[in-house]
Amino acid sequence: MTLPTVEHETAAQPRYSILWLHGLGADGHDFAPIVPDLVAPHWPALRFVFPHAPVRPVTINGGMPMRAWFDIVGVDLHVRQDEAGMRASMDQLEALMARENERGIPDERIFLAGFSQGGAIALSGGLRHRRPLAGIIALSTYLPMQEAFVAERSAENAATPIFWGHGSADPIIPLTRGVASRDLLQSLGYRVDWHTYPMPHAVSPQETADLGQWLSALLA
């Protein structure tokens, strides 16, 4: 069973898909409004897929049930990581990609995108995926399970382009956390197109514009 989704096609018979994972406590509707601001008229037809994360208790929020890709125990994101929850979400991401394959979109025309913990799953799942992807979009996020990642990463996505945007005043996932993840990926040879913005834990109009330029080059 694939997750429920919010979907938007920019034209009939889409040639590319962008699977976009929301942040903690949000849902698939959260980033749907970005589509008209992001998409350029000359792009090929796209299918945007915004899945809803499962509802689960989140420890850092007093055990309150909410949509989350994995549990968060505390502010130190490297301590007691919910590896089981992360791996379950990566499996769900694989199911969403397989559904796009069934709908006529091959892996090499699939982009993975995510904000905050959604970005953590997009990075972790995309760079472990066993067939080449079109690209990965990481927004205000970090790479979890780093020791396991080094052993489990996929050679097929070693050259996959990555767009990474992060706020310099992010109080939720500090810039230093994003920089450390970026540095690890770059040390392993990944192509990270890195951008910082004067913003908190958010997405800015300038970031959307920069992402649009990055996508334009890959969709040309």
C-alpha positions as CSV (number, residue, x, y, z in Angstrom):
1,M,0.0,0.0,0.0
2,T,1.4,3.4,-1.0
3,L,0.8,6.4,1.2
4,P,-2.1,8.8,0.4
5,T,-0.9,11.8,-1.6
6,V,-1.8,15.2,-2.9
7,E,-1.0,15.4,-6.6
8,H,-0.7,18.1,-9.3
9,E,0.1,17.6,-13.0
10,T,1.3,20.7,-14.9
11,A,0.1,19.2,-18.2
12,A,-1.2,16.0,-19.6
13,Q,1.1,13.0,-19.9
14,P,3.8,14.1,-17.5
15,R,7.3,13.1,-18.4
16,Y,8.9,13.8,-15.0
17,S,7.8,13.3,-11.4
18,I,8.8,15.2,-8.3
19,L,8.0,13.4,-5.0
20,W,8.0,16.0,-2.3
21,L,8.1,15.1,1.4
22,H,6.7,17.5,4.0
23,G,8.2,18.4,7.4
24,L,7.1,17.3,10.9
25,G,3.5,17.9,11.8
26,A,2.6,19.1,8.3
27,D,1.0,17.0,5.5
28,G,1.0,16.7,1.8
29,H,-0.9,19.9,1.3
30,D,1.9,21.9,2.8
31,F,4.1,22.4,-0.3
32,A,1.4,22.1,-3.0
33,P,1.1,25.9,-3.2
34,I,4.8,26.1,-4.3
35,V,4.0,24.6,-7.7
36,P,2.8,27.8,-9.6
37,D,5.7,29.8,-8.2
38,L,8.3,27.2,-9.1
39,V,7.3,25.9,-12.5
40,A,8.4,27.6,-15.7
41,P,6.3,27.6,-18.8
42,H,8.9,26.0,-21.0
43,W,9.4,22.9,-18.7
44,P,8.1,19.5,-19.8
45,A,5.0,18.2,-18.1
46,L,5.5,17.3,-14.5
47,R,3.6,15.3,-11.9
48,F,4.1,16.6,-8.4
49,V,3.4,14.0,-5.7
50,F,3.1,15.3,-2.1
51,P,2.6,12.2,0.2
52,H,1.1,12.4,3.7
53,A,3.4,10.9,6.3
54,P,1.9,8.4,8.7
55,V,0.5,9.7,12.0
56,R,2.7,8.6,15.0
57,P,3.6,9.8,18.5
58,V,6.5,12.2,18.5
59,T,8.6,12.1,21.7
60,I,10.0,15.6,21.5
61,N,6.4,17.0,21.3
62,G,5.2,15.2,24.5
63,G,4.2,12.0,22.6
64,M,1.5,13.9,20.7
65,P,0.4,12.0,17.6
66,M,1.1,13.9,14.4
67,R,2.3,13.2,10.8
68,A,6.0,12.4,11.0
69,W,8.4,10.4,8.9
70,F,10.1,9.2,12.1
71,D,10.2,9.9,15.8
72,I,12.4,12.6,17.3
73,V,13.6,12.0,20.8
74,G,15.4,15.3,21.5
75,V,17.0,18.4,20.1
76,D,20.3,16.5,19.4
77,L,19.3,14.8,16.2
78,H,22.3,12.4,16.4
79,V,21.3,10.9,19.7
80,R,18.9,7.9,19.8
81,Q,17.8,8.3,16.2
82,D,14.6,6.4,15.2
83,E,16.4,4.2,12.7
84,A,13.4,1.8,12.4
85,G,11.1,4.7,11.6
86,M,13.5,6.2,9.1
87,R,13.9,2.9,7.3
88,A,10.1,2.3,7.2
89,S,9.7,5.8,5.6
90,M,12.5,5.0,3.1
91,D,10.6,1.8,2.2
92,Q,7.4,3.9,1.7
93,L,9.4,6.3,-0.6
94,E,10.5,3.2,-2.6
95,A,6.9,2.2,-3.0
96,L,6.0,5.7,-4.2
97,M,8.8,5.6,-6.8
98,A,7.7,2.1,-7.9
99,R,4.2,3.6,-8.5
100,E,5.6,6.3,-10.7
101,N,7.4,3.6,-12.7
102,E,4.0,1.9,-13.1
103,R,2.6,5.2,-14.3
104,G,5.2,5.5,-17.0
105,I,7.9,7.6,-15.3
106,P,11.3,5.8,-15.1
107,D,13.7,6.4,-12.2
108,E,16.0,8.7,-14.2
109,R,13.1,11.1,-14.5
110,I,12.1,11.1,-10.9
111,F,13.2,13.9,-8.5
112,L,13.0,13.5,-4.7
113,A,12.4,16.6,-2.6
114,G,11.9,17.1,1.1
115,F,11.8,19.8,3.8
116,S,13.2,19.2,7.3
117,Q,12.7,15.5,8.3
118,G,11.1,15.0,4.9
119,G,14.4,16.1,3.4
120,A,16.3,13.7,5.6
121,I,14.2,10.8,4.1
122,A,14.7,12.1,0.6
123,L,18.4,12.2,1.0
124,S,18.7,8.9,2.9
125,G,16.4,7.1,0.5
126,G,17.5,8.7,-2.7
127,L,21.2,8.1,-2.2
128,R,20.6,4.5,-1.2
129,H,18.2,3.9,-4.2
130,R,19.6,1.3,-6.6
131,R,18.7,3.0,-9.9
132,P,19.9,6.5,-11.0
133,L,17.5,9.4,-10.2
134,A,17.1,12.8,-11.8
135,G,18.1,14.7,-8.7
136,I,17.5,15.3,-5.0
137,I,16.2,18.5,-3.4
138,A,17.1,18.9,0.3
139,L,15.6,21.9,2.1
140,S,16.5,22.9,5.7
141,T,17.6,19.4,6.5
142,Y,20.4,17.0,7.4
143,L,21.6,13.5,6.6
144,P,20.8,11.0,9.4
145,M,22.3,7.6,10.2
146,Q,25.6,8.8,8.7
147,E,27.7,5.8,9.7
148,A,25.2,3.4,8.1
149,F,24.9,5.6,5.1
150,V,28.6,5.4,4.2
151,A,28.2,1.6,4.1
152,E,24.8,1.5,2.4
153,R,25.0,4.3,-0.2
154,S,24.3,3.4,-3.8
155,A,26.9,3.6,-6.5
156,E,24.0,4.3,-9.0
157,N,23.3,7.6,-7.4
158,A,26.9,8.7,-6.6
159,A,26.7,11.3,-9.4
160,T,23.1,12.4,-8.8
161,P,22.8,16.3,-8.5
162,I,21.7,17.6,-5.2
163,F,20.2,21.1,-4.5
164,W,20.5,22.0,-0.8
165,G,19.0,25.2,0.7
166,H,19.3,26.1,4.4
167,G,18.5,29.1,6.5
168,S,21.3,30.9,8.3
169,A,19.0,31.5,11.3
170,D,17.4,28.1,11.5
171,P,16.6,27.3,15.1
172,I,15.2,23.8,14.4
173,I,18.0,22.2,12.3
174,P,20.9,24.6,12.8
175,L,23.0,25.6,9.8
176,T,26.0,23.8,11.3
177,R,24.1,20.5,11.1
178,G,23.3,21.1,7.5
179,V,26.9,22.1,6.8
180,A,28.3,19.0,8.5
181,S,26.0,16.8,6.3
182,R,27.0,18.7,3.2
183,D,30.7,18.3,4.0
184,L,30.3,14.6,4.5
185,L,28.6,14.2,1.1
186,Q,31.1,16.4,-0.7
187,S,34.0,14.4,0.9
188,L,32.4,11.3,-0.7
189,G,32.3,13.0,-4.1
190,Y,28.6,14.0,-4.3
191,R,27.6,17.1,-6.3
192,V,25.9,19.4,-3.8
193,D,24.7,22.7,-5.1
194,W,24.6,24.5,-1.7
195,H,22.7,27.7,-0.9
196,T,22.1,29.6,2.4
197,Y,19.5,32.2,3.0
198,P,18.8,34.8,5.7
199,M,15.7,33.0,7.1
200,P,14.6,30.6,9.9
201,H,13.2,27.1,9.4
202,A,11.4,28.0,6.2
203,V,11.5,28.4,2.4
204,S,12.1,31.8,0.9
205,P,11.1,33.3,-2.5
206,Q,14.8,33.5,-3.4
207,E,15.3,29.8,-2.6
208,T,12.3,29.0,-4.8
209,A,13.8,31.0,-7.6
210,D,17.2,29.4,-7.2
211,L,15.6,25.9,-7.1
212,G,13.7,26.8,-10.3
213,Q,17.0,27.7,-12.1
214,W,18.6,24.4,-10.9
215,L,15.6,22.4,-12.2
216,S,15.6,24.3,-15.5
217,A,19.1,23.2,-16.2
218,L,18.2,19.5,-15.5
219,L,14.9,19.6,-17.4
220,A,16.4,21.3,-20.5
